[in-house]
Amino acid sequence: MEAHGGNLEATARRLGCRPDQILDASASLAPFALPRAARRALRQADLRAYPDRSHWRLRQQIARLHQLDPESVLPGNGAAELFTWAARDAASSGVSLLPQPGFADYQRSLQCWGGQQRSLPLPLEWSEPFPHPFPGASGAEVLWITNPHNPTGQLWSRESLAPLLARHRLVICDEAFLPLVPGGEQQSLIPLVGQHPNLVVIRSLTKLYGIAGVRLGYAVAQPERLQRWAQWRDPWPINAWAGALANALLSDPRDYERWCARVQRWVAQEGQWLQQRLRALPGIRPYPSSVNYLLLRADQGSLQPLREALEQRHRILLRDCRSFTGLGEAWLRLGLQDRSGNRRLLRALGAELLQ
């Protein structure tokens, strides 16, 4: 069982095929090719010099996107690296409350520091429209939030999240997928960071630009916290290729806004199109989602035979949900593809479910 999606090399070895022959719907990434300027920046990256340890230019660019002081931004080697440092603060602050089903990497990062944790069970029934109020949370010093939630795709309202900052010593909000959500920025907690020293927001560029292999993310928090993290981490967490790519992608806020708008149109159009067709298939129930992944539930029994059949007979990967505490064999998550990929996915599902 994979704790993350997208392990193409290992799957290709197991199936005896090339990675590019696999449709990977286990990872949730935008399907568009990188802008030409970004590809040019990769070719021109200076690989001889050490990267700038302060990443000052990149911090300025990210800060400009969100109208922040650059000292309030810390780029990282993907969101996963930044969860590790957030977890160190969390472990020293008390018990962490983890909404579940939820992303397993929070547990992994807390275990690095011996952090205590307990579950906040989320209801496994929801409907549109989004955003939804976040379920009540109390009884722990630290709260971890994922917005939109992973794996359910629920979008939480800022109105329901803001009061939680007064109830917890530390609130860590993972907004890795928020830029892909139509209207999602209106629910971001980034505008609240300046007034709340107990708030950390973590973002990813991986999903928005479809660059999982590069590893790029950033944290937004008050400078004192980020300065402490910078002292703990490795000297060069972002390599020259990743830094050059990020600088090219974020150099013009208008380009960033246009890219986000393009991705959000795809999420809205393909998400609605695919959900309608999935509802017509027997044996599975797709749940509403605000973002580029959908959670499926079996009407009865296990969906593991279906997942294995899609992998072995159709070379299509879906996300095994047993790694999400609170879910089991009856659940799968699939990431939206472009129209051609979604048609391939539907044909394979139909071949297995309609026989």
DRENDO-1510 file (C-alpha; in Angstrom, 1 decimal, always signed):
<recs>
REC; n; res; u; v; w
REC; 1; MET; +0.0; +0.0; +0.0 .
REC; 2; GLU; +1.4; +3.4; -1.1 .
REC; 3; ALA; +1.2; +6.2; +1.5 .
REC; 4; HIS; +1.3; +8.6; -1.5 .
REC; 5; GLY; +0.2; +8.4; -5.0 .
REC; 6; GLY; +2.3; +8.7; -8.1 .
REC; 7; ASN; +5.0; +6.0; -7.7 .
REC; 8; LEU; +5.3; +5.5; -11.5 .
REC; 9; GLU; +8.7; +3.9; -11.6 .
REC; 10; ALA; +8.0; +1.2; -9.1 .
REC; 11; THR; +4.6; +0.5; -10.7 .
REC; 12; ALA; +6.0; +0.3; -14.2 .
REC; 13; ARG; +8.6; -2.3; -13.0 .
REC; 14; ARG; +5.9; -4.3; -11.5 .
REC; 15; LEU; +3.7; -4.2; -14.6 .
REC; 16; GLY; +6.6; -4.6; -17.1 .
REC; 17; CYS; +5.9; -1.5; -19.0 .
REC; 18; ARG; +7.2; +2.1; -19.4 .
REC; 19; PRO; +6.1; +4.8; -17.0 .
REC; 20; ASP; +4.7; +6.9; -19.8 .
REC; 21; GLN; +2.3; +4.0; -20.7 .
REC; 22; ILE; +0.5; +4.5; -17.3 .
REC; 23; LEU; -2.3; +6.9; -16.6 .
REC; 24; ASP; -1.6; +8.1; -13.1 .
REC; 25; ALA; -4.9; +9.1; -11.5 .
REC; 26; SER; -3.5; +8.3; -8.0 .
REC; 27; ALA; -1.7; +11.7; -8.0 .
REC; 28; SER; -3.7; +15.0; -8.3 .
REC; 29; LEU; -1.8; +17.4; -10.6 .
REC; 30; ALA; -2.8; +20.0; -13.2 .
REC; 31; PRO; -2.4; +18.5; -16.7 .
REC; 32; PHE; -0.9; +21.4; -18.5 .
REC; 33; ALA; +2.6; +21.8; -19.9 .
REC; 34; LEU; +4.9; +24.3; -18.2 .
REC; 35; PRO; +5.1; +27.8; -19.7 .
REC; 36; ARG; +7.9; +28.2; -22.2 .
REC; 37; ALA; +9.8; +30.7; -20.0 .
REC; 38; ALA; +9.9; +28.2; -17.2 .
REC; 39; ARG; +11.3; +25.5; -19.4 .
REC; 40; ARG; +13.9; +27.9; -20.7 .
REC; 41; ALA; +14.8; +28.8; -17.1 .
REC; 42; LEU; +15.5; +25.1; -16.4 .
REC; 43; ARG; +17.9; +24.9; -19.3 .
REC; 44; GLN; +19.7; +28.0; -18.2 .
REC; 45; ALA; +20.0; +27.2; -14.5 .
REC; 46; ASP; +23.5; +27.8; -13.0 .
REC; 47; LEU; +24.5; +24.4; -11.6 .
REC; 48; ARG; +28.0; +25.3; -10.7 .
REC; 49; ALA; +27.3; +27.9; -8.0 .
REC; 50; TYR; +25.7; +27.0; -4.7 .
REC; 51; PRO; +22.1; +28.1; -4.5 .
REC; 52; ASP; +21.3; +31.3; -2.5 .
REC; 53; ARG; +20.6; +30.0; +1.0 .
REC; 54; SER; +18.2; +32.8; +1.8 .
REC; 55; HIS; +16.2; +32.4; -1.4 .
REC; 56; TRP; +15.5; +36.1; -1.2 .
REC; 57; ARG; +14.3; +36.6; -4.7 .
REC; 58; LEU; +11.9; +33.8; -4.5 .
REC; 59; ARG; +10.6; +35.0; -1.1 .
REC; 60; GLN; +10.0; +38.4; -2.6 .
REC; 61; GLN; +8.1; +37.0; -5.5 .
REC; 62; ILE; +5.8; +34.8; -3.3 .
REC; 63; ALA; +5.3; +37.7; -0.9 .
REC; 64; ARG; +4.2; +39.9; -3.8 .
REC; 65; LEU; +1.5; +37.3; -4.7 .
REC; 66; HIS; +0.0; +37.6; -1.2 .
REC; 67; GLN; +0.8; +41.2; -0.3 .
REC; 68; LEU; +3.2; +40.0; +2.5 .
REC; 69; ASP; +6.5; +41.0; +4.0 .
REC; 70; PRO; +9.2; +38.6; +2.4 .
REC; 71; GLU; +10.3; +37.8; +6.0 .
REC; 72; SER; +6.9; +36.1; +6.4 .
REC; 73; VAL; +7.7; +33.5; +3.6 .
REC; 74; LEU; +9.9; +30.5; +3.7 .
REC; 75; PRO; +10.3; +28.4; +0.5 .
REC; 76; GLY; +10.8; +24.7; +1.0 .
REC; 77; ASN; +11.6; +21.4; -0.6 .
REC; 78; GLY; +7.9; +20.7; -1.2 .
REC; 79; ALA; +5.2; +21.0; +1.5 .
REC; 80; ALA; +6.5; +17.8; +3.1 .
REC; 81; GLU; +9.7; +19.4; +4.3 .
REC; 82; LEU; +7.8; +22.2; +5.8 .
REC; 83; PHE; +5.4; +19.9; +7.6 .
REC; 84; THR; +8.4; +18.4; +9.3 .
REC; 85; TRP; +9.4; +21.8; +10.9 .
REC; 86; ALA; +5.7; +22.6; +11.7 .
REC; 87; ALA; +5.5; +19.3; +13.5 .
REC; 88; ARG; +8.6; +20.2; +15.6 .
REC; 89; ASP; +6.8; +23.3; +16.8 .
REC; 90; ALA; +3.6; +21.3; +17.2 .
REC; 91; ALA; +5.3; +18.6; +19.3 .
REC; 92; SER; +6.6; +21.2; +21.7 .
REC; 93; SER; +3.2; +22.9; +22.0 .
REC; 94; GLY; +1.1; +20.0; +23.1 .
REC; 95; VAL; -1.3; +17.5; +21.7 .
REC; 96; SER; -2.1; +17.7; +17.9 .
REC; 97; LEU; -5.7; +17.3; +16.7 .
REC; 98; LEU; -5.8; +15.7; +13.3 .
REC; 99; PRO; -9.0; +15.7; +11.3 .
REC; 100; GLN; -9.6; +12.2; +9.9 .
REC; 101; PRO; -9.7; +10.8; +7.3 .
REC; 102; GLY; -6.7; +12.9; +6.5 .
REC; 103; PHE; -3.3; +13.1; +4.9 .
REC; 104; ALA; -0.9; +10.7; +6.5 .
REC; 105; ASP; +2.2; +13.0; +6.2 .
REC; 106; TYR; +1.1; +14.9; +9.3 .
REC; 107; GLN; +1.4; +11.8; +11.4 .
REC; 108; ARG; +4.7; +11.0; +9.8 .
REC; 109; SER; +6.1; +14.5; +10.6 .
REC; 110; LEU; +4.8; +14.4; +14.2 .
REC; 111; GLN; +6.4; +11.0; +14.7 .
REC; 112; CYS; +9.8; +12.6; +13.9 .
REC; 113; TRP; +9.6; +14.6; +17.1 .
REC; 114; GLY; +7.6; +12.2; +19.3 .
REC; 115; GLY; +4.6; +14.5; +19.0 .
REC; 116; GLN; +1.3; +13.4; +20.6 .
REC; 117; GLN; -1.8; +13.3; +18.5 .
REC; 118; ARG; -5.5; +12.4; +18.6 .
REC; 119; SER; -8.2; +12.2; +15.9 .
REC; 120; LEU; -11.0; +14.6; +15.0 .
REC; 121; PRO; -13.4; +12.3; +13.1 .
REC; 122; LEU; -15.1; +14.1; +10.2 .
REC; 123; PRO; -18.5; +13.1; +8.9 .
REC; 124; LEU; -18.4; +11.0; +5.8 .
REC; 125; GLU; -21.4; +12.5; +4.2 .
REC; 126; TRP; -21.5; +16.0; +2.6 .
REC; 127; SER; -23.0; +17.9; -0.2 .
REC; 128; GLU; -22.5; +20.9; -2.4 .
REC; 129; PRO; -22.4; +23.9; -2.5 .
REC; 130; PHE; -19.0; +24.8; -1.0 .
REC; 131; PRO; -17.5; +26.2; +1.2 .
REC; 132; HIS; -18.7; +24.3; +4.3 .
REC; 133; PRO; -18.3; +25.2; +7.9 .
REC; 134; PHE; -15.4; +23.4; +9.6 .
REC; 135; PRO; -16.6; +20.9; +12.3 .
REC; 136; GLY; -16.1; +22.1; +15.8 .
REC; 137; ALA; -12.7; +21.3; +17.3 .
REC; 138; SER; -11.4; +21.6; +20.9 .
REC; 139; GLY; -9.5; +19.8; +23.5 .
REC; 140; ALA; -6.0; +20.0; +22.0 .
REC; 141; GLU; -3.3; +22.6; +21.9 .
REC; 142; VAL; -2.5; +22.2; +18.2 .
REC; 143; LEU; -4.9; +21.9; +15.3 .
REC; 144; TRP; -4.0; +20.7; +11.8 .
REC; 145; ILE; -6.3; +21.8; +9.0 .
REC; 146; THR; -6.3; +20.8; +5.3 .
REC; 147; ASN; -8.2; +23.2; +3.0 .
REC; 148; PRO; -9.5; +21.9; +0.7 .
REC; 149; HIS; -9.6; +18.7; +2.7 .
REC; 150; ASN; -7.7; +15.7; +1.5 .
REC; 151; PRO; -9.1; +13.2; +0.6 .
REC; 152; THR; -12.7; +14.4; +0.7 .
REC; 153; GLY; -12.3; +17.5; -1.4 .
REC; 154; GLN; -14.4; +19.6; +1.0 .
REC; 155; LEU; -13.6; +23.3; +1.0 .
REC; 156; TRP; -13.8; +25.0; +4.5 .
REC; 157; SER; -15.0; +28.5; +4.9 .
REC; 158; ARG; -12.6; +31.1; +6.4 .
REC; 159; GLU; -15.5; +32.3; +8.5 .
REC; 160; SER; -15.6; +29.0; +10.3 .
REC; 161; LEU; -11.8; +28.6; +10.6 .
REC; 162; ALA; -10.8; +32.1; +11.9 .
REC; 163; PRO; -12.4; +31.6; +15.4 .
REC; 164; LEU; -10.2; +28.5; +15.9 .
REC; 165; LEU; -7.1; +30.7; +16.2 .
REC; 166; ALA; -8.3; +31.8; +19.6 .
REC; 167; ARG; -8.8; +28.2; +20.8 .
REC; 168; HIS; -5.5; +26.6; +20.0 .
REC; 169; ARG; -1.8; +27.5; +20.8 .
REC; 170; LEU; -0.9; +26.6; +17.2 .
REC; 171; VAL; -2.9; +26.2; +14.0 .
REC; 172; ILE; -1.3; +24.6; +10.9 .
REC; 173; CYS; -3.3; +25.0; +7.8 .
REC; 174; ASP; -2.3; +23.0; +4.7 .
REC; 175; GLU; -3.5; +24.9; +1.6 .
REC; 176; ALA; -1.6; +22.8; -0.9 .
REC; 177; PHE; -4.6; +22.5; -3.3 .
REC; 178; LEU; -6.3; +25.8; -2.6 .
REC; 179; PRO; -5.0; +27.7; -5.7 .
REC; 180; LEU; -6.7; +25.0; -7.9 .
REC; 181; VAL; -10.2; +25.7; -6.3 .
REC; 182; PRO; -12.5; +28.1; -8.1 .
REC; 183; GLY; -13.0; +30.9; -5.6 .
REC; 184; GLY; -10.6; +29.2; -3.2 .
REC; 185; GLU; -8.5; +32.2; -2.3 .
REC; 186; GLN; -11.4; +33.8; -0.6 .
REC; 187; GLN; -11.2; +31.1; +2.1 .
REC; 188; SER; -7.4; +31.3; +2.6 .
REC; 189; LEU; -6.0; +32.0; +6.0 .
REC; 190; ILE; -2.9; +33.8; +4.6 .
REC; 191; PRO; -4.4; +37.3; +5.2 .
REC; 192; LEU; -4.7; +36.4; +8.9 .
REC; 193; VAL; -1.0; +35.5; +9.5 .
REC; 194; GLY; +0.0; +39.1; +10.4 .
REC; 195; GLN; -2.3; +39.3; +13.3 .
REC; 196; HIS; -1.9; +35.7; +14.6 .
REC; 197; PRO; +1.6; +34.5; +15.6 .
REC; 198; ASN; +0.1; +31.0; +16.3 .
REC; 199; LEU; -0.9; +30.5; +12.6 .
REC; 200; VAL; +1.2; +28.7; +9.9 .
REC; 201; VAL; -0.1; +28.3; +6.4 .
REC; 202; ILE; +1.7; +25.9; +4.0 .
REC; 203; ARG; +1.3; +26.0; +0.2 .
REC; 204; SER; +2.6; +23.8; -2.6 .
REC; 205; LEU; +3.5; +24.7; -6.2 .
REC; 206; THR; +3.6; +21.0; -7.1 .
REC; 207; LYS; -0.1; +20.5; -7.7 .
REC; 208; LEU; -0.8; +23.8; -9.4 .
REC; 209; TYR; +2.0; +23.5; -12.0 .
REC; 210; GLY; +2.1; +19.7; -12.3 .
REC; 211; ILE; +5.8; +19.5; -11.1 .
REC; 212; ALA; +5.8; +16.8; -8.5 .
REC; 213; GLY; +9.3; +15.8; -9.4 .
REC; 214; VAL; +10.8; +19.2; -8.6 .
REC; 215; ARG; +9.5; +19.6; -5.0 .
REC; 216; LEU; +8.5; +23.2; -4.3 .
REC; 217; GLY; +6.4; +24.6; -1.5 .
REC; 218; TYR; +6.4; +27.5; +0.9 .
REC; 219; ALA; +5.3; +28.4; +4.4 .
REC; 220; VAL; +3.7; +31.7; +5.5 .
REC; 221; ALA; +4.0; +32.6; +9.2 .
REC; 222; GLN; +5.4; +35.3; +11.4 .
REC; 223; PRO; +9.1; +35.9; +10.8 .
REC; 224; GLU; +10.4; +34.7; +14.2 .
REC; 225; ARG; +9.0; +31.2; +13.6 .
REC; 226; LEU; +10.4; +31.0; +10.1 .
REC; 227; GLN; +13.8; +32.2; +11.2 .
REC; 228; ARG; +13.8; +29.3; +13.8 .
REC; 229; TRP; +12.9; +26.8; +11.1 .
REC; 230; ALA; +15.6; +28.1; +8.8 .
REC; 231; GLN; +18.2; +27.4; +11.5 .
REC; 232; TRP; +17.0; +23.8; +11.9 .
REC; 233; ARG; +16.9; +22.7; +8.2 .
REC; 234; ASP; +19.6; +21.6; +5.8 .
REC; 235; PRO; +21.8; +24.4; +4.3 .
REC; 236; TRP; +20.4; +24.1; +0.8 .
REC; 237; PRO; +16.9; +22.6; +0.8 .
REC; 238; ILE; +16.1; +24.1; -2.7 .
REC; 239; ASN; +18.4; +23.1; -5.5 .
REC; 240; ALA; +19.3; +25.4; -8.5 .
REC; 241; TRP; +16.8; +23.8; -10.9 .
REC; 242; ALA; +13.9; +24.1; -8.4 .
REC; 243; GLY; +14.9; +27.7; -7.6 .
REC; 244; ALA; +15.2; +28.7; -11.3 .
REC; 245; LEU; +11.9; +27.2; -12.1 .
REC; 246; ALA; +10.1; +28.8; -9.2 .
REC; 247; ASN; +11.6; +32.2; -10.0 .
REC; 248; ALA; +10.4; +31.9; -13.6 .
REC; 249; LEU; +6.9; +30.8; -12.7 .
REC; 250; LEU; +6.3; +33.5; -10.2 .
REC; 251; SER; +8.1; +36.4; -11.7 .
REC; 252; ASP; +4.9; +38.1; -12.9 .
REC; 253; PRO; +1.8; +38.1; -10.6 .
REC; 254; ARG; -0.4; +38.5; -13.7 .
REC; 255; ASP; +1.0; +35.3; -15.2 .
REC; 256; TYR; +0.4; +33.5; -12.0 .
REC; 257; GLU; -3.2; +34.8; -11.8 .
REC; 258; ARG; -3.9; +33.7; -15.4 .
REC; 259; TRP; -2.4; +30.3; -14.7 .
REC; 260; CYS; -4.6; +29.8; -11.6 .
REC; 261; ALA; -7.7; +30.9; -13.6 .
REC; 262; ARG; -6.8; +28.3; -16.3 .
REC; 263; VAL; -6.4; +25.5; -13.8 .
REC; 264; GLN; -9.6; +26.5; -12.0 .
REC; 265; ARG; -11.6; +26.4; -15.2 .
REC; 266; TRP; -10.3; +22.9; -15.8 .
REC; 267; VAL; -11.2; +21.8; -12.3 .
REC; 268; ALA; -14.8; +23.2; -12.7 .
REC; 269; GLN; -15.4; +21.8; -16.2 .
REC; 270; GLU; -13.7; +18.4; -15.9 .
REC; 271; GLY; -14.9; +17.8; -12.3 .
REC; 272; GLN; -18.6; +18.3; -13.2 .
REC; 273; TRP; -18.2; +16.3; -16.5 .
REC; 274; LEU; -16.6; +13.4; -14.8 .
REC; 275; GLN; -18.8; +13.3; -11.8 .
REC; 276; GLN; -21.9; +13.1; -14.0 .
REC; 277; ARG; -20.6; +10.1; -15.9 .
REC; 278; LEU; -19.3; +8.3; -12.7 .
REC; 279; ARG; -22.8; +8.5; -11.2 .
REC; 280; ALA; -24.1; +6.5; -14.1 .
REC; 281; LEU; -21.8; +3.5; -13.3 .
REC; 282; PRO; -23.0; +0.8; -11.0 .
REC; 283; GLY; -21.4; -0.2; -7.7 .
REC; 284; ILE; -19.6; +3.1; -6.9 .
REC; 285; ARG; -20.7; +6.5; -5.5 .
REC; 286; PRO; -18.6; +9.6; -6.3 .
REC; 287; TYR; -18.7; +12.3; -3.7 .
REC; 288; PRO; -18.9; +16.1; -4.4 .
REC; 289; SER; -15.5; +17.8; -4.5 .
REC; 290; SER; -14.3; +21.4; -4.8 .
REC; 291; VAL; -10.9; +20.4; -6.2 .
REC; 292; ASN; -9.2; +18.1; -8.7 .
REC; 293; TYR; -9.7; +14.8; -7.0 .
REC; 294; LEU; -12.8; +12.8; -6.3 .
REC; 295; LEU; -13.5; +10.3; -3.5 .
REC; 296; LEU; -15.3; +7.1; -4.6 .
REC; 297; ARG; -17.1; +4.7; -2.3 .
REC; 298; ALA; -18.3; +1.2; -3.0 .
REC; 299; ASP; -22.1; +0.6; -2.7 .
REC; 300; GLN; -21.0; -2.6; -0.9 .
REC; 301; GLY; -17.9; -4.6; -0.4 .
REC; 302; SER; -14.3; -3.6; -1.3 .
REC; 303; LEU; -13.0; -1.5; -4.2 .
REC; 304; GLN; -9.5; -3.1; -4.0 .
REC; 305; PRO; -10.3; -5.6; -6.8 .
REC; 306; LEU; -11.4; -2.7; -9.0 .
REC; 307; ARG; -8.2; -0.8; -8.2 .
REC; 308; GLU; -6.1; -3.8; -9.0 .
REC; 309; ALA; -7.9; -4.6; -12.2 .
REC; 310; LEU; -7.5; -1.0; -13.5 .
REC; 311; GLU; -3.8; -1.2; -12.7 .
REC; 312; GLN; -3.1; -4.7; -14.2 .
REC; 313; ARG; -5.5; -4.7; -17.2 .
REC; 314; HIS; -5.7; -1.0; -18.1 .
REC; 315; ARG; -2.5; +0.5; -16.7 .
REC; 316; ILE; -4.4; +3.1; -14.7 .
REC; 317; LEU; -3.6; +4.0; -11.1 .
REC; 318; LEU; -6.1; +5.1; -8.5 .
REC; 319; ARG; -5.3; +6.1; -5.0 .
REC; 320; ASP; -5.5; +3.4; -2.4 .
REC; 321; CYS; -7.4; +5.0; +0.5 .
REC; 322; ARG; -6.4; +2.6; +3.2 .
REC; 323; SER; -3.5; +5.0; +4.0 .
REC; 324; PHE; -6.1; +7.5; +5.1 .
REC; 325; THR; -7.1; +6.8; +8.7 .
REC; 326; GLY; -10.8; +6.4; +8.9 .
REC; 327; LEU; -11.2; +5.0; +5.3 .
REC; 328; GLY; -10.7; +1.4; +4.2 .
REC; 329; GLU; -11.1; -0.9; +1.3 .
REC; 330; ALA; -14.5; +0.5; +0.3 .
REC; 331; TRP; -12.9; +3.8; -0.8 .
REC; 332; LEU; -10.7; +5.1; -3.7 .
REC; 333; ARG; -9.6; +8.5; -4.7 .
REC; 334; LEU; -9.0; +9.6; -8.3 .
REC; 335; GLY; -7.3; +12.6; -9.7 .
REC; 336; LEU; -8.8; +14.6; -12.6 .
REC; 337; GLN; -7.1; +14.2; -16.0 .
REC; 338; ASP; -7.5; +16.1; -19.2 .
REC; 339; ARG; -10.5; +15.1; -21.3 .
REC; 340; SER; -8.6; +12.3; -23.1 .
REC; 341; GLY; -7.4; +10.9; -19.8 .
REC; 342; ASN; -10.8; +11.1; -18.2 .
REC; 343; ARG; -12.4; +9.3; -21.2 .
REC; 344; ARG; -9.7; +6.5; -20.9 .
REC; 345; LEU; -10.5; +6.2; -17.2 .
REC; 346; LEU; -14.3; +6.0; -17.8 .
REC; 347; ARG; -13.8; +3.3; -20.5 .
REC; 348; ALA; -11.7; +1.2; -18.1 .
REC; 349; LEU; -14.2; +1.7; -15.2 .
REC; 350; GLY; -17.1; +0.8; -17.5 .
REC; 351; ALA; -15.3; -2.3; -18.7 .
REC; 352; GLU; -14.8; -3.6; -15.1 .
REC; 353; LEU; -18.1; -2.4; -13.6 .
REC; 354; LEU; -20.5; -3.2; -16.4 .
REC; 355; GLN; -19.4; -6.7; -17.2 .
</recs>
